[in-house]
Amino acid sequence: MTAPFVHPLGVCESPHLGPGTRVWAFAHVLPGARIGADCNICDHVFVENDVVVGDRVTVKCGVQLWDGVRVEDDVFIGPNVTFTNDPFPRSRRWQAAPAATRIARGASIGANATILPGLTIGANAMVGAASVVTANVPANAIVRGNPARIVGYVDAVDPSRETADDGRTVPHLTAADPVVAGVRRIVLSHAADARGEMAIAEAGADLPFVPRRVLTLFNVAGSAARGERAYRRGEHVFVCVKGSCTLLVDDGERRQEFTLDRPTEGILVPPFVWTTHYRYAEGAVLLVLASEPWREEDRIDGYDAFLAARAAAAAVT
C-alpha cells in the first residue's frame, strides 16, 4: 500500500496517518488524531486531537470530528454531517472529558445528519440524510427523520411487502421460505361464531412447547424498538394479539422481517437468533410465549456479543 498523501493545501499535524490515506485540500488534522489506512479525508474536514479513525473510512467535505469521536473500519460519513460532544455547551467553559461517540464498523451516515453527543451508531447501520440522531442506533438499523426513528433494517427481507420503507425492492416470500434457519410461522387454532372469534394455543398441537413464561408488551411508542437481544436457550413465539408490529429476526448472516397483524398467527424463534420488534401501531399488544423460565445468564445483549456467542456455540457443535 502506498504512503499517505496530504494535499499541498491540506494541514496534517498528526504523525499517525495510515498507509494509503489521503488528506485533501483545506482539511486540518490536529497532532493527537489517529487515522487508519486507506482513508479518504475530503476537503474542509477538521479532525480534533482526541479522535480515532479506523481503516477504509470516507469522510466527505465539511465534516468536523470533535474530541471523543471514535470511527471504526469501513464507515462512510456524508457531506456536512455534524457531530457534537457537549450536551450543555457554554462559551469558554470546558467539560472534564468530552462525551464519547462511537460509529461502529460499516455504518453510513447521510449528508447533513446531526449526531447528538455520547451515542453509538451500530455496525452496518444507515442514518438518513438530514436526520437528527437523539438515541443509540442498533446494528443494521435504518433510521431517518427528526428525531431519527427506525424505518427498517439493512438487507432484511419482509415476506409480506414487495417494497421496503426505504424504497428497496425485496422479493416476495411465502411462509415456507427458510431465510433464517429455525424460524418458522406458527398457525394457531381458530374458532368463530356470531359472538366473535377466538385464537387457541394448545401445547403439543398449536405450540411445540409448554410455555414457562408469558410476556405481554403494550403501550409501546410507535418510534420505539423493543427486544434487541438473543437467548442462549429456549424458544419464543411472538403473536401480535391486537394491532400490528414488525418482528426482525437475524442469525448474524441473514435478516428477515415479519409483519405481525393476526392473533391467529405467530413466529417461532429458536435460540441464538437476534430479535427486534418495532413499528408498533397505536394500541398494539404483543404476546410472547417462552419455553424456558427467566435466567439472566441466558440473555445476550449487544449485537457484537451476540455474534461472538453464536460463533462460540457453532464451534462447540
Beta strands, then each sheet from edge to edge (+ up, - down):
strand 1: 5-6
strand 2: 11-12
strand 3: 22-23
strand 4: 28-29
strand 5: 34-35
strand 6: 40-41
strand 7: 46-47
strand 8: 52-53
strand 9: 58-59
strand 10: 64-65
strand 11: 69-71
strand 12: 76-77
strand 13: 82-83
strand 14: 101-103
strand 15: 108-109
strand 16: 114-115
strand 17: 120-121
strand 18: 126-127
strand 19: 132-133
strand 20: 141-144
strand 21: 149-153
strand 22: 156-157
strand 23: 184-187
strand 24: 189-193
strand 25: 196-200
strand 26: 213-218
strand 27: 226-231
strand 28: 236-242
strand 29: 245-250
strand 30: 255-260
strand 31: 265-269
strand 32: 274-278
strand 33: 285-290
strand 34: 299-301
sheet 1: 1+ 3+ 6+ 9+ 12+ 15+ 18+ 20+ 21-
sheet 2: 2+ 4+ 7+ 10+
sheet 3: 5+ 8+ 11+ 14+ 17+
sheet 4: 13+ 16+ 19+
sheet 5: 22+ 30+ 29- 32+ 27- 34+
sheet 6: 23+ 31- 28+ 33- 26+
sheet 7: 24+ 25-
end
